[in-house]
Amino acid sequence: MASTMFGMTGQQNNGFDIQKFQNDLNNLKATGMNPEQMIQNLMNQGKITQQQYEVACQKARMIQQMIGPRG
C-alpha cells in the first residue's frame, strides 16, 4: 500500500499525485484500523525500525504542509 501512495500519474504537485494520495488515505481510513496500533505492530514484528518510522513522520509533516490545512 505505501508504495502506491506515491504514484506518478494524475494531478501532480512537484511529482506528487495529490488526488491518488487522498484516495489512498480515504481507503485506509475506511478500514477502521487504528494507525498507531498498526505502526506498533509493524515495529514489534521487526518490519520497520524506529528510524524508518521517524523518517516517515517527517515526510508526513512535509505532505501536510504541502496540502495545507483541511477543514
Backbone bond lengths (Angstrom), bond angles and torsions (degrees), N, CA, C in turn:
res aa  C-N    CA-C-N  psi(-1)  N-CA   C-N-CA  omega(-1)  CA-C   N-CA-C  phi
1 M - - - 1.444 - - 1.521 111.50 -
2 A 1.302 118.06 -44.66 1.457 120.32 -175.68 1.523 111.60 -59.45
3 S 1.321 117.53 -38.75 1.456 119.14 -178.10 1.517 111.50 -66.58
4 T 1.329 119.20 -28.51 1.454 120.96 -179.65 1.517 111.96 -76.14
5 M 1.313 118.68 -17.87 1.456 121.12 -177.34 1.524 112.11 -70.14
6 F 1.300 117.51 -16.48 1.451 120.41 -176.92 1.523 111.27 -116.38
7 G 1.340 116.66 35.79 1.459 122.23 177.92 1.520 110.71 -61.03
8 M 1.307 116.11 162.22 1.452 120.68 -174.39 1.525 112.12 -115.20
9 T 1.328 118.35 35.16 1.459 120.58 179.36 1.515 109.95 -124.28
10 G 1.330 116.76 163.80 1.453 121.33 175.69 1.519 112.67 80.93
11 Q 1.333 116.09 -162.55 1.467 122.46 179.47 1.518 108.94 -63.75
12 Q 1.330 115.83 121.39 1.459 118.82 -174.43 1.514 111.26 -124.62
13 N 1.311 114.80 153.84 1.449 123.35 175.34 1.523 106.13 -131.38
14 N 1.332 116.87 105.24 1.463 121.56 -177.17 1.523 111.86 56.76
15 G 1.333 117.35 42.41 1.457 120.87 178.82 1.508 114.12 81.96
16 F 1.317 118.32 6.14 1.460 122.43 -178.21 1.521 108.48 -112.46
17 D 1.324 116.90 123.08 1.461 122.29 -178.59 1.528 109.08 -84.76
18 I 1.309 115.70 96.78 1.461 121.14 -174.76 1.523 111.31 -64.66
19 Q 1.327 117.62 -42.66 1.463 120.11 -178.37 1.525 111.40 -64.21
20 K 1.325 116.75 -42.23 1.468 120.07 178.74 1.526 110.33 -64.77
21 F 1.323 116.17 -41.38 1.454 120.03 177.66 1.525 110.66 -59.88
22 Q 1.340 116.28 -45.54 1.464 120.48 -179.32 1.530 110.48 -62.67
23 N 1.322 117.12 -40.82 1.469 120.66 177.71 1.526 111.30 -63.27
24 D 1.325 116.44 -45.20 1.471 120.28 179.14 1.524 110.79 -63.81
25 L 1.327 116.88 -39.53 1.458 120.96 178.54 1.531 110.60 -63.95
26 N 1.311 116.64 -44.09 1.467 120.48 178.14 1.522 111.38 -62.70
27 N 1.331 116.94 -38.96 1.469 120.51 177.12 1.527 110.81 -63.35
28 L 1.327 116.80 -41.28 1.462 120.90 178.48 1.528 110.90 -63.99
29 K 1.335 115.76 -44.37 1.467 119.80 178.68 1.528 111.41 -61.73
30 A 1.333 116.68 -35.28 1.463 121.36 -177.39 1.522 112.45 -67.04
31 T 1.330 118.01 -18.50 1.464 120.20 179.84 1.521 111.63 -70.78
32 G 1.341 116.52 -21.56 1.456 120.78 -179.80 1.527 113.57 76.80
33 M 1.323 117.64 7.52 1.457 121.01 179.91 1.521 110.30 -79.36
34 N 1.314 115.60 149.85 1.452 122.10 176.65 1.525 108.08 -83.67
35 P 1.340 117.88 113.17 1.474 119.84 -177.28 1.521 113.36 -58.72
36 E 1.324 117.31 -36.57 1.465 120.05 -179.64 1.528 110.50 -65.17
37 Q 1.327 116.86 -39.29 1.460 120.33 178.29 1.529 110.39 -68.52
38 M 1.338 116.77 -38.06 1.463 120.33 177.81 1.526 110.40 -61.36
39 I 1.331 116.28 -43.66 1.469 120.87 179.34 1.523 110.44 -63.37
40 Q 1.332 116.19 -45.06 1.460 119.81 179.62 1.524 110.79 -60.73
41 N 1.329 116.70 -41.60 1.469 120.52 178.04 1.524 111.25 -61.78
42 L 1.328 117.41 -42.85 1.469 120.92 178.99 1.523 111.06 -62.85
43 M 1.333 116.85 -40.38 1.464 119.88 179.31 1.522 110.42 -69.53
44 N 1.321 117.51 -40.65 1.464 120.72 178.76 1.531 111.83 -63.78
45 Q 1.325 116.50 -33.14 1.465 121.12 -179.66 1.527 112.21 -83.90
46 G 1.327 116.70 -3.65 1.460 120.11 179.30 1.522 113.50 76.65
47 K 1.332 116.85 15.97 1.464 120.00 -179.27 1.519 111.93 -81.39
48 I 1.327 117.97 -25.62 1.459 122.34 173.44 1.522 108.46 -136.41
49 T 1.320 115.15 154.59 1.462 120.69 178.27 1.526 109.42 -102.40
50 Q 1.306 116.07 167.08 1.464 120.71 176.53 1.525 109.74 -59.19
51 Q 1.321 116.84 -39.62 1.466 120.72 -179.97 1.526 111.13 -63.45
52 Q 1.339 117.79 -43.33 1.460 120.82 177.61 1.522 110.88 -61.81
53 Y 1.321 116.39 -40.04 1.459 121.28 178.32 1.526 110.36 -62.24
54 E 1.327 117.34 -45.07 1.457 120.96 -179.24 1.528 111.59 -63.96
55 V 1.326 117.69 -39.38 1.463 121.51 177.14 1.531 109.55 -63.93
56 A 1.326 117.07 -42.39 1.459 121.03 178.64 1.527 110.95 -62.87
57 C 1.329 117.17 -39.52 1.468 120.77 177.82 1.523 110.65 -63.21
58 Q 1.327 115.74 -41.18 1.459 120.23 178.99 1.531 110.19 -62.53
59 K 1.324 117.49 -43.28 1.466 120.95 178.03 1.525 110.88 -65.22
60 A 1.319 116.82 -38.03 1.463 120.43 179.17 1.529 110.84 -63.11
61 R 1.327 116.72 -40.50 1.462 119.77 177.60 1.526 110.52 -63.58
62 M 1.313 117.09 -39.03 1.453 120.79 178.06 1.528 110.66 -63.61
63 I 1.330 116.43 -41.27 1.473 120.97 178.69 1.522 109.58 -64.30
64 Q 1.328 117.07 -42.66 1.466 120.38 178.89 1.524 110.48 -59.13
65 Q 1.312 117.07 -42.48 1.457 120.93 179.08 1.528 110.55 -66.26
66 M 1.311 116.69 -36.23 1.455 121.22 -177.28 1.534 111.19 -69.42
67 I 1.331 116.98 -41.58 1.467 119.05 -176.57 1.522 111.81 -88.60
68 G 1.317 117.70 -10.85 1.448 121.34 175.53 1.518 113.24 78.78
69 P 1.332 114.91 178.34 1.472 119.28 -178.53 1.513 111.90 -66.91
70 R 1.302 115.46 145.16 1.467 121.91 178.28 1.516 108.07 -111.02
71 G 1.325 115.73 137.62 1.461 121.42 -179.06 1.444 112.35 -81.02
